[in-house]
Amino acid sequence: MKRPWSAGRPRRTALTRSLPRGLRARLVVAFLLVAAVSALTTAALTYREARNAILQRSQDTAIKDLRGQVNSLAPDLAVPPTRADVDEFSRQLDRSGKARDWDVYVQYKGLAENDRSQLRNPVVVPAELRESVETRHVTAFQRVERDGDPWLLIGMPVMQSQTEARTASPLSVYAQLPLRAEEANVEALVSAAQRGALPVLGLAVVPALLAARGVLRPVRGLRQAAGRIAEGKLETRLEVKGADELADLSRTFNDMAAKLEESVADLRRMEANARRFAADVSHELRTPLAAMTAVTDVLDEDADALDPDTASAVRLISQETGKLARMVEDLMEVSRFDAGAAALHLDEVDVAETIRKTLQARAWQGRVGTELPDGVRARLDPRRLDVVVANLVGNALHHGGEPVRVLLRAPEPGDGRLVIRIVDSGPGIDPEVLPHVFDRFYKADSARARSEGSGLGLAIAMENVRLHGGTMQAANCPDGGAVFTVELPLPEQETGTAADAPETADGTGRVPADGAENGPAGTDGDQDTAGGGDHPAKSQAAAPAGKADQT
């Protein structure tokens, strides 16, 4: 079964595949083709003119010589001549033309044709030539080819004088002479042209290369300038020389680069203003929100003593205040990433233990299954690892489906990568949504814009993974559900298991995780995000904010 060719895709033939693809090669080939066509055209015209000139000169000379011999011998011919007189006249003309190697045949009206068997090359007179000579009484000639050899046939009427006028007599002379010598000269000319063609084409390569170089120099400069602009060097400009099309192209490129630089500068300025605005607003809102959160916490604790309507309003205010506080914390964290102020505080941690503490701090142990091999140690920022795991697990619980599993794979020898997977049992992620799940403020369902997620959770998790030099990917499992894979590159000397870890003072071989004395990782800094900033007592009612919708 033949595969149909896709629309818009030209089918390459053997000819197009054999053509050179480089612009320099194409220019050189085009130059050589033009040179070859010009040389062939010139050679053909020269050959034709030279051949005609050689044959014309030979023809004119032969006619002149024959006319001279006829005028010299004809006066001695009796009038009217007998057969013997005509034969003798023919032999005299034939002998006089030995220098030109011609054969002569004489015809007289009223007499039978003389015998031509004695001639070296019997003369065969075409009817057209005979008619011109004997009827119109003009000298005529014709070039013919016999047995592959060229011949010149000449027919000439013998004029007779009557008083002062010259009239045509019944006597006609026909001669033929070979043109082998002239044809040999023409062939020698062709051979010389052929021998000189290849060297000429070889020499034409030099100006072709020079011309291609001259044409491609500004094109090469344009390509390099475009590459520098692609690298972010928007101040790149081309030097404009001349007033041709390439100079116009360079000027257009410079205008485009200037406008692009101006547009990018405006965008960067607006982006910086937007980031500064978000950071300033978040910072200004943080203090009053902290006070509001404290007040709503107190009111929430006493809500049971209030009447039902007031209690419902208090709980709603407390819940919305918590959402707003978490969004402000997320915005501040994003601002730190944008400003390049986010820093890693590496510590050697037990990765499995850190993940368990993240789940325990949010009371997720009963809802999340784990496959965490013990003793996997690595140098990580424990607070940021807590943020990553909390956001991914919270996202899976709220927008995926239970049960949710957290899988840890220890670095393999020679691999040096720590792999964490969070798998849910939900319907999976829409393929159209997958490329955008890590975008800021992205929600798959616009109707859920009032959901408790801010749309920043997965974006913050991605930034924390990138800060470690790792990668994070989202995909769908073949049997349903979504899977988020975190890969953190770890040098081999910085990873290990409890078996080869150095012992500490307590003899356990474990180094306490950052903040272990004060509670779960991620609850002690002002850089906390939604995943690490939830209160354990409220974790069942309010999951981490900043999650991206999957459905």
QUIFEN-V397335 format. One record per backbone hydrogen bond with DSSP energy under -1.0 kcal/mol. NH is the residue of the N-H (numbers start at 0). CO is the residue of the C=O. E is the energy in kcal/mol with one decimal. If there is no record, write none. Layout:
BEGIN
nh=<NH | NH>
co=<CO | CO>
e=<E | E>
END
This chain:
BEGIN
nh=<8 | 16 | 17 | 25 | 26 | 27 | 28 | 29 | 30 | 31 | 32 | 33 | 34 | 35 | 36 | 37 | 38 | 39 | 40 | 41 | 42 | 43 | 44 | 45 | 46 | 47 | 48 | 49 | 50 | 51 | 52 | 53 | 54 | 55 | 56 | 57 | 58 | 59 | 60 | 61 | 62 | 63 | 64 | 65 | 66 | 67 | 68 | 69 | 70 | 71 | 72 | 73 | 76 | 85 | 86 | 87 | 88 | 89 | 90 | 91 | 92 | 93 | 94 | 95 | 97 | 101 | 102 | 104 | 106 | 108 | 110 | 118 | 129 | 130 | 131 | 132 | 133 | 134 | 135 | 137 | 139 | 141 | 143 | 145 | 148 | 150 | 151 | 152 | 153 | 154 | 155 | 157 | 159 | 161 | 164 | 166 | 168 | 171 | 172 | 173 | 174 | 175 | 176 | 178 | 182 | 183 | 184 | 185 | 186 | 187 | 188 | 189 | 190 | 191 | 192 | 193 | 194 | 195 | 199 | 200 | 201 | 202 | 203 | 207 | 208 | 209 | 210 | 211 | 212 | 213 | 214 | 215 | 216 | 219 | 220 | 221 | 222 | 223 | 224 | 225 | 226 | 227 | 228 | 229 | 230 | 231 | 232 | 233 | 235 | 247 | 248 | 249 | 250 | 251 | 252 | 253 | 254 | 255 | 256 | 257 | 258 | 259 | 260 | 261 | 262 | 263 | 264 | 265 | 266 | 267 | 268 | 269 | 270 | 271 | 272 | 273 | 274 | 275 | 276 | 277 | 278 | 279 | 280 | 281 | 282 | 283 | 284 | 285 | 288 | 289 | 290 | 291 | 292 | 293 | 294 | 295 | 296 | 297 | 298 | 299 | 300 | 301 | 304 | 305 | 310 | 311 | 312 | 313 | 314 | 315 | 316 | 317 | 318 | 319 | 320 | 321 | 322 | 323 | 324 | 325 | 326 | 327 | 328 | 329 | 330 | 331 | 332 | 333 | 334 | 335 | 336 | 337 | 338 | 340 | 346 | 348 | 350 | 353 | 354 | 355 | 356 | 357 | 358 | 359 | 360 | 362 | 363 | 366 | 367 | 368 | 370 | 376 | 377 | 379 | 384 | 385 | 386 | 387 | 388 | 389 | 390 | 391 | 392 | 393 | 394 | 395 | 396 | 397 | 398 | 399 | 403 | 404 | 405 | 406 | 407 | 408 | 414 | 415 | 417 | 418 | 419 | 420 | 421 | 422 | 423 | 424 | 432 | 433 | 435 | 436 | 438 | 440 | 441 | 447 | 448 | 450 | 459 | 460 | 461 | 462 | 463 | 464 | 465 | 466 | 468 | 469 | 470 | 472 | 474 | 476 | 479 | 482 | 483 | 484 | 485 | 486 | 487 | 489 | 493 | 494 | 495 | 506 | 515 | 522 | 527 | 532 | 537 | 541>
co=<5 | 12 | 13 | 21 | 22 | 23 | 24 | 25 | 26 | 27 | 28 | 29 | 30 | 31 | 32 | 33 | 34 | 35 | 36 | 37 | 38 | 39 | 40 | 41 | 42 | 43 | 44 | 45 | 46 | 47 | 48 | 49 | 50 | 51 | 52 | 53 | 54 | 55 | 56 | 57 | 58 | 59 | 60 | 61 | 62 | 63 | 64 | 65 | 66 | 67 | 68 | 69 | 73 | 81 | 82 | 83 | 84 | 85 | 86 | 87 | 88 | 89 | 90 | 91 | 94 | 96 | 175 | 173 | 171 | 169 | 107 | 115 | 125 | 126 | 127 | 128 | 129 | 130 | 130 | 131 | 154 | 152 | 150 | 148 | 145 | 143 | 176 | 141 | 174 | 139 | 172 | 170 | 166 | 164 | 161 | 159 | 157 | 106 | 155 | 104 | 153 | 102 | 151 | 149 | 178 | 179 | 180 | 181 | 182 | 183 | 184 | 185 | 186 | 187 | 188 | 189 | 190 | 191 | 195 | 196 | 197 | 198 | 199 | 203 | 204 | 205 | 206 | 207 | 208 | 209 | 210 | 211 | 212 | 215 | 216 | 217 | 218 | 219 | 220 | 221 | 222 | 223 | 224 | 225 | 226 | 228 | 227 | 231 | 232 | 243 | 244 | 245 | 246 | 247 | 248 | 249 | 250 | 251 | 252 | 253 | 254 | 255 | 256 | 257 | 258 | 259 | 260 | 261 | 262 | 263 | 264 | 265 | 266 | 267 | 268 | 269 | 270 | 271 | 272 | 273 | 274 | 275 | 276 | 277 | 278 | 279 | 280 | 281 | 284 | 285 | 286 | 287 | 288 | 289 | 290 | 291 | 292 | 293 | 294 | 295 | 296 | 297 | 301 | 302 | 306 | 307 | 308 | 309 | 310 | 311 | 312 | 313 | 314 | 315 | 316 | 317 | 318 | 319 | 320 | 321 | 322 | 323 | 324 | 325 | 326 | 327 | 328 | 329 | 330 | 331 | 332 | 333 | 334 | 335 | 379 | 377 | 375 | 349 | 350 | 351 | 352 | 353 | 354 | 355 | 356 | 359 | 358 | 363 | 363 | 403 | 405 | 495 | 348 | 346 | 380 | 381 | 382 | 383 | 384 | 385 | 386 | 387 | 388 | 389 | 390 | 391 | 392 | 393 | 394 | 395 | 366 | 422 | 368 | 420 | 370 | 418 | 411 | 411 | 487 | 408 | 485 | 406 | 483 | 404 | 481 | 400 | 429 | 429 | 432 | 433 | 435 | 454 | 438 | 444 | 445 | 447 | 455 | 456 | 457 | 458 | 459 | 460 | 461 | 462 | 465 | 464 | 486 | 484 | 482 | 480 | 476 | 474 | 421 | 472 | 419 | 470 | 417 | 415 | 490 | 491 | 376 | 503 | 512 | 519 | 524 | 528 | 534 | 537>
e=<-1.6 | -2.3 | -1.3 | -2.4 | -2.5 | -2.5 | -2.8 | -2.8 | -2.7 | -2.8 | -2.7 | -2.5 | -2.7 | -3.1 | -3.0 | -2.7 | -2.8 | -3.0 | -2.8 | -2.8 | -2.9 | -2.8 | -2.6 | -2.8 | -2.9 | -2.4 | -2.6 | -3.0 | -2.7 | -2.5 | -2.5 | -2.7 | -2.6 | -2.7 | -2.4 | -2.2 | -2.7 | -2.9 | -2.2 | -2.3 | -2.4 | -2.4 | -2.7 | -2.7 | -2.6 | -2.2 | -2.3 | -2.6 | -2.8 | -1.5 | -2.3 | -2.7 | -2.1 | -2.4 | -2.5 | -2.5 | -2.5 | -2.3 | -2.4 | -2.5 | -2.1 | -2.3 | -2.6 | -2.1 | -1.4 | -1.7 | -2.5 | -3.6 | -3.0 | -1.6 | -1.8 | -1.2 | -2.2 | -2.4 | -1.9 | -1.8 | -2.9 | -1.9 | -1.3 | -1.6 | -2.4 | -2.3 | -2.2 | -2.7 | -2.3 | -3.1 | -2.6 | -3.1 | -3.1 | -3.3 | -2.7 | -2.8 | -3.6 | -3.1 | -2.1 | -2.8 | -2.4 | -3.2 | -3.0 | -3.4 | -2.6 | -2.4 | -2.0 | -2.4 | -2.7 | -2.4 | -1.9 | -2.0 | -2.6 | -2.3 | -1.9 | -2.1 | -2.7 | -2.3 | -2.0 | -2.5 | -2.6 | -1.6 | -1.6 | -2.6 | -2.8 | -2.7 | -1.7 | -1.8 | -2.9 | -2.4 | -2.8 | -2.8 | -2.6 | -2.4 | -2.3 | -2.8 | -1.7 | -3.7 | -2.4 | -2.3 | -2.4 | -2.5 | -2.4 | -2.5 | -2.3 | -2.2 | -2.2 | -2.3 | -1.4 | -1.6 | -2.6 | -1.7 | -1.5 | -2.0 | -2.4 | -2.3 | -2.5 | -2.5 | -2.5 | -2.5 | -2.4 | -2.6 | -2.9 | -2.5 | -2.4 | -2.7 | -2.8 | -2.3 | -2.7 | -3.0 | -2.3 | -2.2 | -2.7 | -3.0 | -2.4 | -2.8 | -3.0 | -2.9 | -2.4 | -2.6 | -2.8 | -2.7 | -2.6 | -2.7 | -2.9 | -2.9 | -3.0 | -2.6 | -2.5 | -2.7 | -2.4 | -1.2 | -2.3 | -2.2 | -1.9 | -2.7 | -3.0 | -2.1 | -2.3 | -3.0 | -2.2 | -1.7 | -2.6 | -2.6 | -1.9 | -1.4 | -1.2 | -1.4 | -2.9 | -2.5 | -2.1 | -2.6 | -2.4 | -2.2 | -2.6 | -2.6 | -2.6 | -2.7 | -2.5 | -1.9 | -2.0 | -2.5 | -2.4 | -2.3 | -2.4 | -2.2 | -2.1 | -2.4 | -2.7 | -2.3 | -2.1 | -2.6 | -2.3 | -1.8 | -1.9 | -2.6 | -2.3 | -2.4 | -2.5 | -2.8 | -2.5 | -2.4 | -2.2 | -2.2 | -2.2 | -1.8 | -2.0 | -2.7 | -2.5 | -1.4 | -2.7 | -1.0 | -1.5 | -3.2 | -2.5 | -2.9 | -2.0 | -2.4 | -2.4 | -2.1 | -1.9 | -2.3 | -2.5 | -2.6 | -2.4 | -2.2 | -2.8 | -2.6 | -2.2 | -2.1 | -2.4 | -2.1 | -2.3 | -1.3 | -1.3 | -3.1 | -2.6 | -3.2 | -2.3 | -2.9 | -2.4 | -1.5 | -2.8 | -1.7 | -2.6 | -2.8 | -2.2 | -2.7 | -2.3 | -3.1 | -1.9 | -1.6 | -2.5 | -1.1 | -2.0 | -2.3 | -1.2 | -1.8 | -1.2 | -2.1 | -2.8 | -2.3 | -2.5 | -2.1 | -2.3 | -2.1 | -2.6 | -2.0 | -1.8 | -2.5 | -2.2 | -2.2 | -2.0 | -3.0 | -1.6 | -2.7 | -2.3 | -2.6 | -3.3 | -2.7 | -2.8 | -3.8 | -1.7 | -1.3 | -1.5 | -1.7 | -2.3 | -1.2 | -1.1 | -1.6 | -1.6 | -2.7>
END
